[in-house]
């Protein structure tokens, strides 16, 4: 412990995190933490990172209690050279005057992933029986940004089973009238596996900080789904977490939320059960309606990663299936989901994915029986809706159009959704039932379609169902 104190006393550019395990009946020797972390308690180890040096040591290691400390020494020179620094726009000295070397951040999360890579992945070759054992853990970070208030750590870590203590730090201890800074002394206590604890930290530390020191691209979506896919979809702060983790890039946030709600489909299920997800209920309703109306050639407009495409491909009644999306990366994931390269020739000829926009005319999309817009219209700016309507009903002009969209009235039943808030950070609007019916009836009259409405999901007598669906059929075919 004296080595650690000396280091902290000499180096003002140090970020510290400690992780303590306590012995239990399942883990009688707390020092087994060293095996799980792949770091020997008797050694001090250092690791070179792009932003500085990480050091791992054990201030204490006994059978009853074991503590591992991660000390991150941030190099101010390398930090200044990086273009991904806080304060790089609008503040000329932002590269020199910032909190990066002193407080927890995305740098600390990256250090965790580099130094404890195997533990994060839940791999321990010497003691594999310990990987899935939940143990009492305590995590401490003396200085952690909490941009959004001192209650933010509780809102993020609390739903994951942690007891959270976040003590605000004063802006200046010598001038108490200045009040508190946007920093807390963070302590987490809980019983969980080490791998889960590290994944929680890896995802949520950058969210607390609301800053990433490196470029955020498509690969970050994969990381977020890989690290948080088990719990993020059901977290009350899903939107906030996804938005901050992905540096507020709207198209990436939309992609990750779609993937998190993308549940596997049981093609042999005769009917949904009460536990069936809303995503599957919605898909089942669309498939049933398409088959009932005899639609064999179908365009899924805004197909995302191809969940509906895969379900249609499994049903012989659909002879031609085309998925359309503006995102090239989403289409590539759709192809991987469908296993296009491995499909037999007959199957491969039935399905295709095309990059295009729902608001532009595309001759390749004419002549189909049906067009599906499943949870698409609410992602389009209302000023652009007429262009979408003209593209689908005027240019493509299929025999059948299916549109599903959230019912805004049902939002009142979501306890963690504030008044006036949308269910998805990329939604531009959400219609009430009356608004949706007025909009749909108007365009049906204009373009020569009949329209009927139904609800999808659990029915509430006051607020209706969570999803509403409109089915348009061309009048000359009725």
C-alpha angles and dihedrals in degrees: 000000000000090000090056093048091050091051093049091046094053102036119060091181096072130124115194134201125173127194120195128192124196124206120254137173089268093046105028093171112057091190087073082087085085091062092049092049092042088230122117114233092222095058135073108216130191130199128194115229132181091256100039141296131321121206126194123197140149117240088187135012121174135136090259100045137010129184127192119194126203113200116190117197107197116207107227092202094055089043092054091050093054116094089208096075129128113258095023091133123052096006117076094200095042091111091059103031110055143106099250098108095046111041139048115272144141085301090064090048091052090048089054091052094048099042098038098031097138094044090050089053092048095246125143115155096184096048107018090158090068097055096082097037116111112224135179107269133182122194125191131187113177095205123024128160113240102187101187101041140300090280092062096086089055091049091051104039100026096073088053092062101264126136102226130206114183113174113190115236119224119249087230122001090208094053106046093173089071088071129210129335125226089266135095139190099242126208125174125189125182148122113256142116117288091239092055091048092052092047090052090053094044092055102035104042092069088044091056090047094043089208132098119197094207138052114284115217141148092298089066089063089057091048093051093049091046094048101036106020093110095059113010098084091059097041115114090226097048094130095048093046095048093044096050096039090053094046092250092292101157098204092052093047090052091051096050095047090051090051094047092055092043100111122185113263123231102215091190096056111118094199138358118266125220088262094055112122120247089243091060094043088053092049092047091052092051094047093046092050093048092051093045090054093046096243107165101162110055137177117204101205110202091015096170110188096350107259094143091041090058092050092051092046088058091057117073092207089077106075100174123029124181125182118201127191137154091224115085092195091053090052091050089053089048090055090050091049091051092044089226094174092055098044120113114252093257093053094042091056090057097059138051139162123216133188110230142122126257090223097056130072115250121184091205089070098057124105099036125135095229144010120205123204102183111181091337111111094065089061091059122086108251089236088061096048094091089057090051091048092050092047094051104031099028105035107022092032099179123184091247133029122187120195124182124182138160119277104233092204091064091060089083088072093060104090095201096048112094124223111283093010123131126232093238128038091228096054113115093193141345122217127224114224092262093047092049093049093049092049094046095044091052096053091043091058092045095050102034103256135132115225135201130183136217139166129240124207135018113346120231114194092224105031102030122218127330093243129038125201132200120198115200122194124185111249097228089060097050 
